[in-house]
């Protein structure tokens, strides 16, 4: 019978289910903090592919619609998702702090207006306002589309996209995320300018995610990806998995005017 390769043979450190890469709830102590919250400062490790994924099973391709999908199915360590070192937008040289000149742009989705500038959505489905799960005292949040189809498990993805203009001076993005997803069926990835900044799986309660965003124009994709590697047939879905992602209370703190 085949044997599982030792954990030391993995070229990328696995992240256990229920984890958030790269930061959740102040777990990265080596990074600078703003208001006692961790900011990711590691520079992107590699540019993502824009055509096909070349390293299975890491999900690092820049999200796009209609792109060619990988032809080889990956193998998976049970209850793990491989991930690269944390990557994110460059953190400004002076991190925003509470005080004079701090501007906060926020979206709690309580007005039920989506998509509305600077937000867009697209792909194989669209993100929409939802009232089945929301953070704290909120009533509404933003939910990924239902892309699941066991009769035709082709790779699909859908993005909610936040675009910042070139006048943005850099700052810190915060959000609350519930990602009831589990590979190989699905995964939730946050991209900053095509670079994977965070990957979340098996997160069954709303959880803090904090990312640094550098100065200048940026495209931030909140990407729900279903069967990205085209596994057929897919293994049964565990009872704890809902197969959806909810994001709520997204905010960006910056020292400059709102982009």
VEXNUTOR-772730 format. One record per residue (C-alpha): residue number from 1; residue in three letters; z, x, y. Coordinates in nm, 4 decimals, padded with zeros to 6 digits. Layout:
BEGIN
+-----+------+----------+----------+----------+
| seq | type |       zz |       xx |       yy |
+-----+------+----------+----------+----------+
| NUM |  Ala |        Z |        X |        Y |
...
+-----+------+----------+----------+----------+
% end
This chain:
BEGIN
+-----+------+----------+----------+----------+
| seq | type |       zz |       xx |       yy |
+-----+------+----------+----------+----------+
|   1 |  Unk |  00.0000 |  00.0000 |  00.0000 |
|   2 |  Unk | -00.0736 |  00.1275 |  00.3561 |
|   3 |  Unk |  00.2242 |  00.2592 |  00.5486 |
|   4 |  Unk |  00.3052 |  00.2209 |  00.9157 |
|   5 |  Unk |  00.2502 |  00.5426 |  01.1132 |
|   6 |  Unk |  00.5724 |  00.6935 |  01.2452 |
|   7 |  Unk |  00.6686 |  00.5981 |  01.5997 |
|   8 |  Unk |  00.6294 |  00.9627 |  01.7057 |
|   9 |  Unk |  00.2596 |  00.9386 |  01.6202 |
|  10 |  Unk |  00.1973 |  00.6949 |  01.9033 |
|  11 |  Unk |  00.0228 |  00.8548 |  02.1976 |
|  12 |  Unk |  00.1728 |  00.5997 |  02.4404 |
|  13 |  Unk |  00.5351 |  00.4956 |  02.4422 |
|  14 |  Unk |  00.5765 |  00.1381 |  02.3057 |
|  15 |  Unk |  00.7528 | -00.1226 |  02.5091 |
|  16 |  Unk |  00.9593 | -00.3738 |  02.3142 |
|  17 |  Unk |  00.8915 | -00.7442 |  02.3463 |
|  18 |  Unk |  01.0694 | -00.9070 |  02.6311 |
|  19 |  Unk |  01.0075 | -00.5989 |  02.8431 |
|  20 |  Unk |  00.8350 | -00.5631 |  03.1770 |
|  21 |  Unk |  00.6336 | -00.2565 |  03.2655 |
|  22 |  Unk |  00.6851 | -00.0799 |  03.4993 |
|  23 |  Unk |  00.9987 | -00.2252 |  03.6653 |
|  24 |  Unk |  01.2196 | -00.5274 |  03.6154 |
|  25 |  Unk |  01.5756 | -00.5832 |  03.7280 |
|  26 |  Unk |  01.6277 | -00.2339 |  03.8678 |
|  27 |  Unk |  01.5710 | -00.0465 |  03.5394 |
|  28 |  Unk |  01.3834 |  00.2506 |  03.6884 |
|  29 |  Unk |  01.6575 |  00.4593 |  03.8414 |
|  30 |  Unk |  01.4354 |  00.7526 |  03.9407 |
|  31 |  Unk |  01.2342 |  00.5518 |  04.1900 |
|  32 |  Unk |  01.3391 |  00.4792 |  04.5508 |
|  33 |  Unk |  01.4968 |  00.1431 |  04.6209 |
|  34 |  Unk |  01.4640 | -00.1184 |  04.8924 |
|  35 |  Unk |  01.7479 | -00.3653 |  04.9214 |
|  36 |  Unk |  01.8757 | -00.2460 |  04.5802 |
|  37 |  Unk |  01.5440 | -00.3211 |  04.4096 |
|  38 |  Unk |  01.3267 | -00.0686 |  04.2400 |
|  39 |  Unk |  00.9848 |  00.0280 |  04.3780 |
|  40 |  Unk |  00.7239 |  00.1759 |  04.1484 |
|  41 |  Unk |  00.6011 |  00.5051 |  04.2890 |
|  42 |  Unk |  00.4092 |  00.6604 |  04.0007 |
|  43 |  Unk |  00.0471 |  00.7257 |  04.0893 |
|  44 |  Unk | -00.2243 |  00.5655 |  03.8727 |
|  45 |  Unk | -00.2846 |  00.7711 |  03.5601 |
|  46 |  Unk | -00.6501 |  00.6879 |  03.5085 |
|  47 |  Unk | -00.9224 |  00.4664 |  03.6460 |
|  48 |  Unk | -00.9891 |  00.1605 |  03.4263 |
|  49 |  Unk | -01.3176 |  00.0983 |  03.2535 |
|  50 |  Unk | -01.5365 | -00.1680 |  03.4121 |
|  51 |  Unk | -01.7454 | -00.2357 |  03.1036 |
|  52 |  Unk | -01.5731 | -00.1951 |  02.7686 |
|  53 |  Unk | -01.2260 | -00.0909 |  02.6625 |
|  54 |  Unk | -01.2372 |  00.2526 |  02.4989 |
|  55 |  Unk | -00.8735 |  00.2968 |  02.3984 |
|  56 |  Unk | -00.7389 |  00.0315 |  02.1592 |
|  57 |  Unk | -00.5125 | -00.1494 |  02.1964 |
|  58 |  Unk | -00.4055 | -00.0628 |  02.5529 |
|  59 |  Unk | -00.5167 | -00.3262 |  02.8027 |
|  60 |  Unk | -00.6241 | -00.1278 |  03.1066 |
|  61 |  Unk | -00.9734 | -00.2480 |  03.1915 |
|  62 |  Unk | -01.0174 | -00.3778 |  03.5436 |
|  63 |  Unk | -01.0300 | -00.7576 |  03.5298 |
|  64 |  Unk | -01.3631 | -00.9183 |  03.5870 |
|  65 |  Unk | -01.5468 | -01.2251 |  03.4694 |
|  66 |  Unk | -01.8311 | -01.2088 |  03.2234 |
|  67 |  Unk | -01.7860 | -00.8429 |  03.1377 |
|  68 |  Unk | -01.8843 | -00.7093 |  02.7979 |
|  69 |  Unk | -01.5945 | -00.7195 |  02.5551 |
|  70 |  Unk | -01.4900 | -00.4519 |  02.3035 |
|  71 |  Unk | -01.6491 | -00.4768 |  01.9607 |
|  72 |  Unk | -01.3663 | -00.3226 |  01.7621 |
|  73 |  Unk | -01.0405 | -00.5009 |  01.6855 |
|  74 |  Unk | -00.7207 | -00.3049 |  01.7472 |
|  75 |  Unk | -00.4244 | -00.2551 |  01.5204 |
|  76 |  Unk | -00.0793 | -00.3531 |  01.6367 |
|  77 |  Unk |  00.2723 | -00.2342 |  01.5822 |
|  78 |  Unk |  00.4761 | -00.5466 |  01.5032 |
|  79 |  Unk |  00.6649 | -00.6767 |  01.8082 |
|  80 |  Unk |  00.5369 | -00.3981 |  02.0339 |
|  81 |  Unk |  00.2704 | -00.3577 |  02.2978 |
|  82 |  Unk |  00.1516 | -00.0043 |  02.3761 |
|  83 |  Unk |  00.1402 |  00.0799 |  02.7442 |
|  84 |  Unk |  00.0477 |  00.3717 |  02.9659 |
|  85 |  Unk |  00.2792 |  00.5303 |  03.2195 |
|  86 |  Unk |  00.3551 |  00.2952 |  03.5109 |
|  87 |  Unk |  00.0832 |  00.2804 |  03.7719 |
|  88 |  Unk |  00.0682 |  00.0962 |  04.1011 |
|  89 |  Unk | -00.0546 |  00.1096 |  04.4547 |
|  90 |  Unk |  00.0690 |  00.4045 |  04.6589 |
|  91 |  Unk |  00.4040 |  00.3384 |  04.8198 |
|  92 |  Unk |  00.4025 |  00.3999 |  05.1963 |
|  93 |  Unk |  00.5724 |  00.7197 |  05.3098 |
|  94 |  Unk |  00.8412 |  00.5155 |  05.4831 |
|  95 |  Unk |  00.9461 |  00.2212 |  05.2685 |
|  96 |  Unk |  01.0191 | -00.1025 |  05.4583 |
|  97 |  Unk |  01.3849 | -00.1748 |  05.5153 |
|  98 |  Unk |  01.5653 | -00.4773 |  05.6474 |
|  99 |  Unk |  01.5730 | -00.4645 |  06.0254 |
| 100 |  Unk |  01.3602 | -00.4796 |  06.3364 |
| 101 |  Unk |  00.9863 | -00.4961 |  06.2772 |
| 102 |  Unk |  01.0009 | -00.6131 |  05.9147 |
| 103 |  Unk |  00.7478 | -00.8876 |  05.8410 |
| 104 |  Unk |  00.7526 | -01.0954 |  05.5228 |
| 105 |  Unk |  00.4557 | -01.2932 |  05.3956 |
| 106 |  Unk |  00.5542 | -01.5340 |  05.1178 |
| 107 |  Unk |  00.4187 | -01.8050 |  04.8890 |
| 108 |  Unk |  00.6469 | -02.0425 |  04.6984 |
| 109 |  Unk |  00.3652 | -02.2918 |  04.6164 |
| 110 |  Unk |  00.5857 | -02.5858 |  04.7188 |
| 111 |  Unk |  00.3097 | -02.7154 |  04.9497 |
| 112 |  Unk |  00.0863 | -02.7489 |  04.6398 |
| 113 |  Unk | -00.2004 | -02.5803 |  04.8263 |
| 114 |  Unk | -00.3965 | -02.3495 |  04.5973 |
| 115 |  Unk | -00.6280 | -02.1707 |  04.6184 |
| 116 |  Unk | -00.5974 | -02.1094 |  04.9908 |
| 117 |  Unk | -00.6750 | -01.7935 |  05.1884 |
| 118 |  Unk | -00.5896 | -01.5143 |  05.1006 |
| 119 |  Unk | -00.5768 | -01.6460 |  04.7419 |
| 120 |  Unk | -00.8677 | -01.7159 |  04.5057 |
| 121 |  Unk | -00.8946 | -01.7892 |  04.1338 |
| 122 |  Unk | -01.1693 | -01.7615 |  03.8741 |
| 123 |  Unk | -01.2830 | -01.6459 |  03.5319 |
| 124 |  Unk | -01.2931 | -01.8541 |  03.2151 |
| 125 |  Unk | -01.0485 | -02.0962 |  03.3743 |
| 126 |  Unk | -00.8559 | -02.1385 |  03.6979 |
| 127 |  Unk | -00.4899 | -02.0995 |  03.7875 |
| 128 |  Unk | -00.3309 | -02.4136 |  03.9309 |
| 129 |  Unk | -00.0113 | -02.5547 |  04.0807 |
| 130 |  Unk |  00.2260 | -02.6746 |  03.8067 |
| 131 |  Unk |  00.5651 | -02.8470 |  03.7879 |
| 132 |  Unk |  00.6617 | -02.7782 |  03.4239 |
| 133 |  Unk |  00.8279 | -02.4435 |  03.5062 |
| 134 |  Unk |  00.9477 | -02.3127 |  03.8434 |
| 135 |  Unk |  01.1891 | -02.0484 |  03.9648 |
| 136 |  Unk |  01.5402 | -02.1443 |  04.0725 |
| 137 |  Unk |  01.5480 | -02.4494 |  04.2965 |
| 138 |  Unk |  01.1695 | -02.4652 |  04.3251 |
| 139 |  Unk |  00.9688 | -02.7613 |  04.1993 |
| 140 |  Unk |  00.6257 | -02.6001 |  04.1771 |
| 141 |  Unk |  00.4825 | -02.2666 |  04.0642 |
| 142 |  Unk |  00.1419 | -02.1171 |  03.9852 |
| 143 |  Unk |  00.0323 | -02.1460 |  03.6193 |
| 144 |  Unk | -00.2405 | -01.9814 |  03.4139 |
| 145 |  Unk | -00.5054 | -02.2008 |  03.2457 |
| 146 |  Unk | -00.4988 | -02.2998 |  02.8791 |
| 147 |  Unk | -00.7626 | -02.0791 |  02.7142 |
| 148 |  Unk | -00.6403 | -02.1080 |  02.3559 |
| 149 |  Unk | -00.8935 | -02.2183 |  02.0921 |
| 150 |  Unk | -00.8300 | -02.1120 |  01.7317 |
| 151 |  Unk | -01.1655 | -02.2559 |  01.6227 |
| 152 |  Unk | -01.3472 | -02.0127 |  01.8532 |
| 153 |  Unk | -01.1095 | -01.7277 |  01.9457 |
| 154 |  Unk | -01.3466 | -01.5388 |  02.1738 |
| 155 |  Unk | -01.2021 | -01.3076 |  02.4417 |
| 156 |  Unk | -01.1331 | -01.4860 |  02.7705 |
| 157 |  Unk | -00.9508 | -01.4149 |  03.0942 |
| 158 |  Unk | -00.8558 | -01.5858 |  03.4175 |
| 159 |  Unk | -00.7351 | -01.4290 |  03.7430 |
| 160 |  Unk | -00.5347 | -01.5487 |  04.0404 |
| 161 |  Unk | -00.6306 | -01.2997 |  04.3121 |
| 162 |  Unk | -00.4453 | -01.2050 |  04.6310 |
| 163 |  Unk | -00.6547 | -01.0087 |  04.8840 |
| 164 |  Unk | -00.5010 | -00.7955 |  05.1607 |
| 165 |  Unk | -00.7070 | -00.6835 |  05.4605 |
| 166 |  Unk | -00.7593 | -00.3272 |  05.5832 |
| 167 |  Unk | -00.5000 | -00.3866 |  05.8580 |
| 168 |  Unk | -00.2215 | -00.4021 |  05.5991 |
| 169 |  Unk |  00.0221 | -00.1150 |  05.6661 |
| 170 |  Unk |  00.1779 | -00.0970 |  05.3200 |
| 171 |  Unk |  00.4946 | -00.2446 |  05.1831 |
| 172 |  Unk |  00.6658 | -00.3999 |  04.8828 |
| 173 |  Unk |  00.5442 | -00.6954 |  04.6747 |
| 174 |  Unk |  00.8015 | -00.9057 |  04.4927 |
| 175 |  Unk |  00.7486 | -01.1942 |  04.2543 |
| 176 |  Unk |  00.9169 | -01.3978 |  03.9844 |
| 177 |  Unk |  00.7293 | -01.4228 |  03.6541 |
| 178 |  Unk |  00.7647 | -01.6146 |  03.3291 |
| 179 |  Unk |  00.5118 | -01.4773 |  03.0778 |
| 180 |  Unk |  00.5384 | -01.6566 |  02.7448 |
| 181 |  Unk |  00.2566 | -01.4536 |  02.5880 |
| 182 |  Unk |  00.2376 | -01.2172 |  02.2918 |
| 183 |  Unk | -00.0378 | -00.9828 |  02.1671 |
| 184 |  Unk | -00.2753 | -00.9959 |  01.9980 |
| 185 |  Unk | -00.3116 | -01.3553 |  02.1196 |
| 186 |  Unk | -00.2560 | -01.2985 |  02.4896 |
| 187 |  Unk | -00.1075 | -01.0783 |  02.7596 |
| 188 |  Unk | -00.0339 | -01.0872 |  03.1333 |
| 189 |  Unk | -00.1399 | -00.7915 |  03.3481 |
| 190 |  Unk | -00.1021 | -00.7301 |  03.7229 |
| 191 |  Unk | -00.3794 | -00.5100 |  03.8653 |
| 192 |  Unk | -00.3838 | -00.3400 |  04.2045 |
| 193 |  Unk | -00.7417 | -00.2414 |  04.2914 |
| 194 |  Unk | -00.8389 | -00.2431 |  03.9241 |
| 195 |  Unk | -00.5448 | -00.0282 |  03.8089 |
| 196 |  Unk | -00.2893 | -00.1765 |  03.5714 |
| 197 |  Unk |  00.0369 | -00.1945 |  03.7674 |
| 198 |  Unk |  00.2452 | -00.4041 |  03.5268 |
| 199 |  Unk |  00.2126 | -00.5644 |  03.1835 |
| 200 |  Unk |  00.4413 | -00.8467 |  03.0719 |
| 201 |  Unk |  00.4834 | -00.9983 |  02.7270 |
| 202 |  Unk |  00.7397 | -01.2287 |  02.5658 |
| 203 |  Unk |  00.9234 | -01.2935 |  02.8931 |
| 204 |  Unk |  01.0772 | -01.6368 |  02.8375 |
| 205 |  Unk |  01.2728 | -01.6667 |  03.1651 |
| 206 |  Unk |  01.1722 | -01.6034 |  03.5249 |
| 207 |  Unk |  01.2085 | -01.2297 |  03.5852 |
| 208 |  Unk |  01.1858 | -01.0069 |  03.8929 |
| 209 |  Unk |  00.8824 | -00.7818 |  03.9305 |
| 210 |  Unk |  00.8705 | -00.5414 |  04.2268 |
| 211 |  Unk |  00.5691 | -00.3214 |  04.3081 |
| 212 |  Unk |  00.4814 | -00.0856 |  04.5919 |
| 213 |  Unk |  00.1516 | -00.1501 |  04.7686 |
| 214 |  Unk | -00.0034 |  00.1209 |  04.9845 |
| 215 |  Unk | -00.1644 |  00.0829 |  05.3290 |
| 216 |  Unk | -00.5134 | -00.0599 |  05.3661 |
| 217 |  Unk | -00.7199 | -00.3259 |  05.1943 |
| 218 |  Unk | -00.6203 | -00.4259 |  04.8410 |
| 219 |  Unk | -00.7219 | -00.6702 |  04.5701 |
| 220 |  Unk | -00.4279 | -00.7770 |  04.3545 |
| 221 |  Unk | -00.5206 | -00.9611 |  04.0349 |
| 222 |  Unk | -00.2703 | -01.1627 |  03.8325 |
| 223 |  Unk | -00.4630 | -01.1672 |  03.5058 |
| 224 |  Unk | -00.4005 | -01.3900 |  03.2027 |
| 225 |  Unk | -00.6007 | -01.2493 |  02.9109 |
| 226 |  Unk | -00.6534 | -01.4364 |  02.5840 |
| 227 |  Unk | -00.7531 | -01.2451 |  02.2671 |
| 228 |  Unk | -00.8854 | -00.9600 |  02.4794 |
| 229 |  Unk | -00.9920 | -00.7556 |  02.1732 |
| 230 |  Unk | -01.1653 | -01.0401 |  01.9904 |
| 231 |  Unk | -00.9375 | -01.0499 |  01.6852 |
| 232 |  Unk | -01.0701 | -01.3064 |  01.4355 |
| 233 |  Unk | -00.8865 | -01.4667 |  01.2738 |
| 234 |  Unk | -00.5832 | -01.4481 |  01.5001 |
| 235 |  Unk | -00.2389 | -01.4357 |  01.3367 |
| 236 |  Unk | -00.0214 | -01.7461 |  01.3650 |
| 237 |  Unk |  00.1498 | -01.7970 |  01.6990 |
| 238 |  Unk |  00.5299 | -01.7562 |  01.6832 |
| 239 |  Unk |  00.7364 | -02.0624 |  01.7829 |
| 240 |  Unk |  00.8764 | -01.8907 |  02.0947 |
| 241 |  Unk |  00.5310 | -01.8322 |  02.2453 |
| 242 |  Unk |  00.3972 | -02.0986 |  02.4832 |
| 243 |  Unk |  00.0719 | -01.9192 |  02.5655 |
| 244 |  Unk |  00.1015 | -01.9502 |  02.9436 |
| 245 |  Unk |  00.2159 | -01.7546 |  03.2492 |
| 246 |  Unk |  00.3954 | -01.8895 |  03.5568 |
| 247 |  Unk |  00.4399 | -01.6923 |  03.8808 |
| 248 |  Unk |  00.6560 | -01.8058 |  04.1705 |
| 249 |  Unk |  00.8056 | -01.6874 |  04.4994 |
| 250 |  Unk |  00.5517 | -01.4143 |  04.5670 |
| 251 |  Unk |  00.6292 | -01.2154 |  04.8805 |
| 252 |  Unk |  00.5138 | -00.8994 |  05.0571 |
| 253 |  Unk |  00.7385 | -00.7125 |  05.2994 |
| 254 |  Unk |  00.5622 | -00.4864 |  05.5486 |
| 255 |  Unk |  00.6403 | -00.3077 |  05.8742 |
| 256 |  Unk |  00.3159 | -00.4287 |  06.0322 |
| 257 |  Unk |  00.1725 | -00.7641 |  06.1288 |
| 258 |  Unk |  00.0943 | -01.0054 |  05.8456 |
| 259 |  Unk | -00.2483 | -00.9189 |  05.6957 |
+-----+------+----------+----------+----------+
% end
